[in-house]
Amino acid sequence: MVQLNKAQFSIKNISISYILIFSLVFISTVPVIFISIQTYYKNKEIIYSNTEQYIIQMLKQTNGEVELKLEQFSSDASFLVNPTVQQMMNEQMHQELTYQQKKNLSLEITQFNVASPKLTEILVYSITGKFLVGLTTNLSLENTQLPTELMDKASKLDARIYWGYAGTDGIHETSVQGVRMIKNMLGPEVTSIGFLSFKIPEALIYDSIAELKLGKTGQVIIVDGNDNILSSQNRDLIGKNLHELGDYSVIQKSEGAFTGKFDGRDNFIAFHRSSQTGWKTMSFVPIAEMTPGMQDVYKSIFLYHSLWIVISIVLSLIITRTVATPIKKLIRAMRAVESGNFGVQMNLTGNKEVIILSGSFNKMTSRLKELISRVYEEELKEKNAQLRALQAQINPHFLYNTLDTIYWMLYVRGQEKIGDLIVALSNMLRYSIGKNGPVVPLKVELDNLFNYTHILSTRFGERITFDFDIDESLLQTKTLKLMLQPILENAITHGLEPSGKPGIIKIRVYRDDDQCLITISDNGIGISKEKLEEYQERRQINHGLGIQNVDERLRLTFGEKYALTITSVEGEGTTILFRLPDNQTEG
């Protein structure tokens, strides 16, 4: 506590000159530095964003080019629906193909090879993966089996081709393998009867990325669905798994960009996934090659800021001398006023603002003297007015006795109905100015409402009908005094009377979980959608002060969740919902 007091004391004794210098330097330099830093990073972000859009678009076009190449092989494989091929593939499902059948099937495969001369291998397998016939330089395929993994992947694609990295056999160049199912088109149902496998040279894929240039040392690769690198500008990467080079789990999305390590350096990595093949074309651009001039910009910003800080300090010293001295004089004069001397006058010389400040101070002291005298007189008048208002109040007992006398005079003359109106009015008056507090049992509030509706029924006759539905188990629930009558009056004034036709007002009291709910509904003209929205936003509505007053009282007494709820359809009517805590009073 002692240390805090010392700190406060030292701050109070800091010269206004130092405060002004610090403030001016701070205000003039910090925003500039902040904006410059933000500009630097914003420009960097824009560069990255534009680069990302450009590269992803390039990768997308590359994927499109590769897809067109592969789509051609899919089209050429239409020989599989040839009746001859279909018949032989169906027969091999039940028995071993003869030599002549295999020869005929080989002729069909040869036609496929003529249509697609870039194929380096074409093989046909049974539905169990057993080799049947094919065109290949591998002479040891007679008893080979199509790998189960390839069969599973091709089966999931139905009649579409699964493409993946095929590696190399040590003699030929690296290949990409395509596998698809052969479907039975002759039977009553389309079933799987075998597999077609073929290979294409990796160079065919490489042609699509060979000429792509990204910075000085940027690279582009293509990986298959198993993340095996099947083509790359860096030929040494072909055949490796992508995850051997780093953690690139984020590329599971369809496209995107991120920063990560590649070849030991920070790289901007972008990727795009082909929707047809599942391949991902990726690019790697070293960060340093993306923003080569940003470091020079950063150095220039630092130099300019240093120069600006020096200039700001010099300007602050000059400004402080012209401002601090008049302020110190003003402080001395204000201390004199604080001690009660309102006759202090200042005569400062200097620039325009100082002269205005001096004149304003002199006017202030004169005005203070005048206001003190005026406030004293107004307070005296207010006290006298309150005294006269108290003297003018009518004794409520006098009103009760007078109304009671009128009632008995009417009763003696046989005017019971008018007498009942007098009783209802007397009860309402007694309730409104009584001393039973702001919170009352619901039964008492409803009794007052019954008196009010009795008077209204006499006034309006059959033009207005009142319908009560009361759960008597809730009659002792605490509610606000004079809560329902203003809402009922509002429903008649703003709902039923403007409609010009007979109407009905329904008052319902019921329980919902731990709450007592009260609704007052009318079938009048309703409230427009715009006015309802205004009420929901501002809790104000131009249908009199009754609704707003009751709403504020409910929220202040019971909490925000017990605010009024208004629902209305223009031309059909309005319903106002009260929520009260189900807190029964005793007795």
Secondary structure, DSSP 4 states (H G I P E B T S, - for coil): -HHHHHHHHHHHTS-HHHHHHHHHHHHHHHHHHHHHHHHHHHHHHHHHHHHHHHHHHHHHHHHHHHHHHHHHHHHHGGGGG-HHHHHHHHHTTTSPPPHHHHHHHHHHHHHHHHHSTT-SEEEEEETTSBEEEEE-S-S--TT-B--HHHHHHHHHTTTSPEEEEEE--SSSPPEEEEEEEEEE-SSSS-EEEEEEEEEEEHHHHHTTTTT---TTT-EEEEE-TT-BEEEESSGGGTTSBGGGT---GGGGSSEEEEEEEETTEEEEEEEEE-TTT--EEEEEEEHHHH-TTHHHHHHHHHHHHHHHHHHHHHHHHHHHHHHHHHHHHHHHHHHHHHTT-TT------SSHHHHHHHHHHHHHHHHHHHHHHHHHHHHHHHHHHHHHHHHHPPPHHHHHHHHHHHHHHHHHTT-HHHHHHHHHHHHHHHHHHSSS-SEEEHHHHHHHHHHHHHHHHHHHGGGEEEEEEE-GGGTTBEEETT-HHHHHHHHIIIIIGGGTS-EEEEEEEEEETTEEEEEEEE-SS---HHHHHHHHHHS--SS-SHHHHHHHHHHHHH-GGG--EEEEETTTEEEEEEEEE--BPP-
